[in-house]
């Protein structure tokens, strides 16, 4: 579809009719024990990326991206370290260039902040994405969801849900898109391999 920004992950772009609309906010949910970061790293290859880490140090994130066996870019990595994480994240996002990716890994720290402050942050984030024609991917870990997780889902234009399950002797990763305001919603799960890079799993039936 004309005007879409590709994610750089072919199978996902095909399911999304070419990618994501500029200005889109994606909530990406996954278990902490999954390899969900591999998808985040691969997103950096598509365009310039600001990668905000709220838990791991910037050095740890850079090392992980540089060590990734898949195709990655050279994102600007910043560690949100202050006692006012929303204020610091807002300042960093304010310097986002046009047509960029923004990755926040993870959202759990920001979601633990005051509800009114967090809602204002989400509204400002949407305005910034629309103004710059950028895409935001918010990494939301399952298991210790803060009270504001429902606000993240409500504000997001799309929700990507990664589920890792044991099937026999193999791990299977399925990505579903339960919410997508940007066009036709994919109705079937995408089976992914997350061992070295993000790729479609062709070992069995392909959804």
Number of C-alpha atoms within 10 A of each C-alpha: 11 8 10 15 23 20 23 19 19 15 17 21 16 12 17 22 17 19 22 26 22 22 24 21 29 24 24 25 21 21 16 13 9 15 19 21 18 20 19 22 26 21 25 25 19 17 19 20 25 23 27 26 23 21 15 15 15 18 12 13 21 18 10 14 22 15 10 16 14 17 17 22 17 16 21 14 18 20 21 24 14 11 8 11 17 21 14 15 22 15 11 15 17 12 10 18 17 15 19 22 27 25 25 23 24 20 26 22 17 23 22 15 17 12 14 9 13 18 17 12 17 19 11 15 20 20 13 21 24 18 14 15 18 26 26 25 24 24 22 28 21 14 9 11 15 17 13 20 19 12 14 20 18 14 16 22 20 22 22 20 18 22 17 19 12 9 8 7 6 8 12 16 22 18 19 17 19 14 20 19 14 17 11 11 16 17 12 14 18 21 24 21 18 20 12 11 19 24 18 19 17 11 8 7 7 12 12
